[in-house]
Structure formats: structure tokens, C-alpha cells
């Protein structure tokens, strides 16, 4: 007959080895850095800017929304759901929001037009 004390127990050190316990904190930190960078690269009121749409949709859907809004399509960017456009008025920018634009960022750096 075995006793409970005969069953080997894992030590606290063995349970917490690796990066597993840090994954949620790392994800949160990465999200904070991304949103911080977006905040620093605010788009101008008019002119060339990158429009961020919800991901996982075909690019044709983004382009048709841009055309419906009255904005001028410039180029795709390095991200599938970020399109570079030219906006000539606040009304066009509001129309882009109504067409599903999540937010606008400066069309430079990672969101620069792909040539």
C-alpha cells in the first residue's frame, strides 16, 4: 500500500520554467507598443494618409469602400488591411469612417505606400 508521501510532487521551480508564464505580459506589452506607435504617427487632417480597415477581408472590398467614400486610392501598404489614400476634405474622411475605416495614420514608415 502506497502512501501519499511516496508520490513525487513537482517543485514550484519545475512548474514555472520557460516563457509560458510571461506570454500574457509579452502580448500586452507588444499591443501597448503598437498602439503607442500609432498614436505618435497621427494622420494629417487632409492629404496623403493610411487608412486602417478591419483585417481578413479581400483587398477589393477595401478599394471599393475607398472609391465609394470619394477618397483617391494611392497604393497598398505592407499590411493587407492598410491602404494609402489621398483625402481632400473632412467630409471624405467621415465618409471613409462610415465605409468601415477603423482609424487613420501617417502614411510613412510601416504604413508607407508599396511601390
Backbone torsions as a table, in degrees:
resi	resn	phi	psi	omega
1	UNK	NA	130.1	-177.1
2	UNK	-95.6	151.4	179.2
3	UNK	-101.6	159.4	177.8
4	UNK	-61.7	-33.3	-179.3
5	UNK	-69.4	-15.6	178.4
6	UNK	-80.2	-17.6	-179.0
7	UNK	-79.2	124.1	-179.1
8	UNK	-68.8	135.0	178.5
9	UNK	-107.5	141.6	177.1
10	UNK	-75.6	139.6	177.9
11	UNK	-79.1	162.9	179.2
12	UNK	-60.5	-37.0	-179.8
13	UNK	-63.8	-37.8	-179.1
14	UNK	-70.0	-33.4	-179.3
15	UNK	-70.5	-32.5	-171.9
16	UNK	-105.7	23.9	176.6
17	UNK	-78.8	151.7	177.5
18	UNK	91.8	-171.0	-177.3
19	UNK	-97.3	-1.8	-177.9
20	UNK	-47.3	-50.0	-178.8
21	UNK	-66.6	-18.7	-177.0
22	UNK	-93.9	-8.2	-175.1
23	UNK	-58.3	-48.3	178.9
24	UNK	-59.6	-39.7	179.3
25	UNK	-67.1	-38.0	178.6
26	UNK	-66.7	-40.0	177.8
27	UNK	-64.1	-45.2	178.8
28	UNK	-61.8	-41.3	179.3
29	UNK	-64.2	-42.1	178.9
30	UNK	-63.6	-42.4	178.1
31	UNK	-63.5	-39.6	178.5
32	UNK	-64.7	-39.0	178.0
33	UNK	-65.5	-41.9	179.7
34	UNK	-63.4	-48.8	-179.1
35	UNK	-68.5	-30.3	174.7
36	UNK	-65.7	-42.4	178.7
37	UNK	-66.1	-38.0	178.2
38	UNK	-64.6	-41.7	179.2
39	UNK	-63.0	-33.1	179.7
40	UNK	-76.5	-20.6	-177.4
41	UNK	-111.4	51.7	-179.1
42	UNK	-62.8	141.0	-178.8
43	UNK	-74.1	152.8	174.9
44	UNK	-70.1	164.0	179.7
45	UNK	-65.6	-35.2	178.7
46	UNK	-139.2	164.1	177.7
47	UNK	102.2	-157.5	-176.9
48	UNK	-77.3	130.1	179.3
49	UNK	-154.1	163.0	176.9
50	UNK	-99.8	133.0	179.7
51	UNK	-106.2	128.8	-179.1
52	UNK	-103.4	120.9	176.6
53	UNK	-106.2	168.1	175.5
54	UNK	-61.2	139.7	-177.4
55	UNK	-74.6	174.6	172.9
56	UNK	67.4	37.3	172.9
57	UNK	-127.9	156.4	178.9
58	UNK	-66.6	146.8	-178.4
59	UNK	-61.6	-31.8	178.5
60	UNK	-59.4	-33.8	178.7
61	UNK	-66.4	-40.7	177.9
62	UNK	-64.0	-45.1	-177.5
63	UNK	-64.6	-41.4	179.2
64	UNK	-64.8	-35.2	176.7
65	UNK	-66.6	-38.0	178.6
66	UNK	-64.8	-44.8	-179.7
67	UNK	-64.5	-42.4	178.7
68	UNK	-61.1	-32.5	-177.3
69	UNK	-76.3	-20.1	-177.7
70	UNK	96.7	1.7	177.4
71	UNK	-79.3	158.4	179.4
72	UNK	-96.2	123.2	177.8
73	UNK	-71.9	128.7	178.6
74	UNK	-104.4	-57.2	-173.3
75	UNK	-171.3	158.5	168.4
76	UNK	-74.5	170.2	175.4
77	UNK	-117.1	-169.0	179.8
78	UNK	-72.1	-16.7	178.8
79	UNK	-103.5	140.5	-176.3
80	UNK	-60.5	-37.5	-174.0
81	UNK	-99.0	11.8	178.5
82	UNK	-116.1	120.7	-176.8
83	UNK	-120.2	137.2	178.3
84	UNK	-89.8	127.8	-177.8
85	UNK	-133.6	168.7	172.6
86	UNK	-115.9	121.9	-178.7
87	UNK	-112.2	126.7	-176.1
88	UNK	-105.0	-1.2	177.8
89	UNK	-159.0	164.6	177.8
90	UNK	-67.1	-30.1	178.9
91	UNK	-65.6	-39.7	178.2
92	UNK	-67.2	-39.4	178.7
93	UNK	-63.5	-42.0	177.6
94	UNK	-66.0	-37.2	177.0
95	UNK	-63.7	-37.6	175.3
96	UNK	-62.6	-40.2	176.4
97	UNK	-60.4	-42.5	179.4
98	UNK	-67.0	-25.9	178.6
99	UNK	-84.5	-0.4	175.0
100	UNK	113.9	6.9	177.5
101	UNK	-67.3	130.5	179.9
102	UNK	-80.0	-48.0	176.4
103	UNK	-163.2	173.1	-176.2
104	UNK	-121.0	140.1	177.3
105	UNK	-132.9	165.0	177.2
106	UNK	-62.6	136.6	-178.3
107	UNK	-84.8	63.6	177.8
108	UNK	-143.5	170.7	178.9
109	UNK	64.1	-129.5	-179.3
110	UNK	-65.9	-24.9	-178.8
111	UNK	-97.7	15.8	179.8
112	UNK	-70.0	155.0	177.0
113	UNK	-61.6	142.5	176.6
114	UNK	-91.9	123.9	-177.2
115	UNK	-94.3	NA	NA
